[in-house]
């Protein structure tokens, strides 16, 4: 049984070394191979969690066999419990929070509807200009057209009425809307 524990320990250590040395290369080669693990019910089976559990199982088995008077069955049971506990802790304290912390700079044009921007290139009555929109901590310039067919000068604050055909259809904000939104921000 000790040989099995040593084997599990070595597999886990090899996985850790290979992950550190060749993680980016393997990540590119295996891109998408573990996507089935990203479903809601299979998050516990991430390779990092599984191999960490195997490493703990092997290490605990070796140590308990060598330094405790427990029977082989008790060592196996205790090692499995310890591996499951460490795996769950790793998942809950490391993998899950990092998954939730992933950020993306991507946005949908539909997300801009109803948002306020500023005209950076004036918009003619029948034509296109450009608006500057704040997205999170950054800004983006987008092609814009006048929703109601009136020209809009540069520097005017606008609201996005509709987003279609990769164009933001905007209308100028009225004075009372400007003072009200200025008080809200």
N, C-alpha and C positions, 0 to 999 in steps of 0.2 A: 504494500500500500504506500510505503514511503516513496517508491519510485514514481508512482502516479502523482503524488504531491510535488515531487521535484520536477516532474515533467510540466505540470500546470504552472509552477513558479517560473520555470525557464521560458515557457511560451509567453507568459505575461511580460517578463523582462525583455524578451526579444521584440515583442510587439511595441513596447515602450521605446526601445532603442531605435527600431526601424521608423517609428512614428516621428521621433525627434530628428533623425538624420535625413529621412527621405519623405517626410510628411507632405510637403508641397508637390513633389514629383508623383507620389502615390495618389494624392488627392486629385491631381489632373488626370492620371491614368484611369482611376476608378470613379471619375465624376459620374454621378447618377446611379452607381451600382447599389448604393444603400438608400436611395430615395424612398423605397418602400418603408423604411424605418421612420420616416417623418410623419406618418399618420398619427392621429391622436392616441390610438391604443398601443402603439409599438415604441413610444419614446424611451421606455425603460431598456430597450434592446440596442442602444447605441453601441458601436464598437468600443468606445472608450469605457463605458460602464461594464460591458461584458468582460473585456480583457482585464479590467481592474478587479472585477469579482473573481475571475480565474486566478489571478496573481495572489489575491488575498487568500483564496481557498488553498492554493498550493503552499503558500508561506505559513499559514496557520496550521495546516496539516503537518508540515515538516516540524515546526516548533512544538506543537502539542504531542506529536508522536515521540519526539526525542526527550522533552523535558516534563512530561506529565505522566501520572500513573493511570490515565484513562484508557479504556478499551478502544479498540480500533473503531467500533461503531460509534462510541461517544465522541471520539476525535473527529470522525467524518461529520457527524451531526453538528458539533460545535463549530467546525470549520465552515460548513455550509451556512449556518446562521450568521457567523461573522462576515463571510463573503457577501451575503445578502444585505446585511446591515451597512457595510461599507459601500456596496454598490448603490443602495438606496440613498445614502448620505451624499455620495458623489453626484448622483443624478439631481437630487433636490437642492444641493448647495452650490453646484458648479454648472452642470449641463443645462438645467432648466432656466436658471437666471440668465445665463449667457444667450440662450435661445431667445429669451424675451427682450434682451438688450440690443439685438441686431437692428440696425437702422438702415433705411434706404432713402436715397435722394430722389427716387422715382415718384412721380405723381401723375395723375390722370388729368386730362384737359377738363373733364367733367367736374373734378375737384375744385376747379377755379370758379365755377358758376356761383354768383352771389358774393364774390370776394372783391375787395377794393384794390385798385391799382392806379398807376400814374402814367399818363401818356408821355412816352419818351420821343417818339417820332409822330408828328401831327397826323391826324386821321382825316382824309378828305371825305366829302359827302358820299362819293361813290368811289371807293378805293380802299387801300390798306395803309395802316400805319403800324405803330408798335407801342405796346404797353409794358411797363415794368411791374412785375408782381412779386410780392414777398411770399416765399414758401419756406416755412420753418425758420431756420437761421440764415437762409440764403435768399437770393433773388433770381428771377428768370425773366427774360425778355420774350414776349410772344407777339405773333402777328395779330393785329386787331382791325376790326371794321366797325363802322358806326351802325348801331342797331336801328336807330330811328332815321338814318339818312342825313343827319346834320354833321357838318365838319366839327372836329374837336381839336383844339390847339394843344401844342406840347405843354407839359406841366400841369394839365388839368387832371383832377382826380376823377376816376371813372369806376363804375361798377360793372362787372361781367354779367350780362343778362343771359347769354347762351354760349356754349362752346360746340361748334360743329365744323366739320371739314378742316380740322387743324387751325381754325381761326376763332379768336375770341370776339364775340359780338358785344360791344360795350356801349354804354350811354353815360353822358356826363352827369356827375352828381350835382344836385341843386345846392344852393347856399345853405338852406336849413339842414340838409342832409350832411353837408360838410361840417357844420358846427356840432351837430349831434354826434357824428362818428368821431370827431376830434375829442369830444368829452368822454366817449366810451373807451378810447385807447389809452 
